[in-house]
Amino acid sequence: MAKIDNFIFGCVTINGKDYRDDVCINAEGVVFKRRSELSPSRHVISKKEVMACLGPLTDTIILGTGKIGGHVDVDANLERMCKERNIQLKIADTKRAVKLYNDFANNKGMRTLAILHITC
């Protein structure tokens, strides 16, 4: 499982490696660059973007909306999809999202997908 070691504006450290782009961590703990091209902009997380990262066993999705928070909009269809699939959806500023991810994925053993916007 991935562990997020640190987050500061413009950089997130995961398993000792620094990332300077928005990232996605899938439920298997694989880290990759966020697929923001699937959303209308970097400041929107669409259902299509999440579906491209979502594994069949994911039970929690955590979205980090920037350092200050609220600078990234979340597609309303995503909330409906999560309810239909019984997936917990947590939306928070990225600092809080990092804490949630470490708690859900590493302490509670939940299969967690995280998409983190690391600026704003």
Secondary structure, DSSP 4 states (H G I P E B T S, - for coil): ---EEEEETTEEEETTEEE-S-EEE-TT--EEE--GGGSSSTTEE-HHHHHHH--TT--EEEEEE-SSSSSSEE-HHHHHHHHHHT-EEEEE-HHHHHHHHIIIIIIS---EEEEEE---
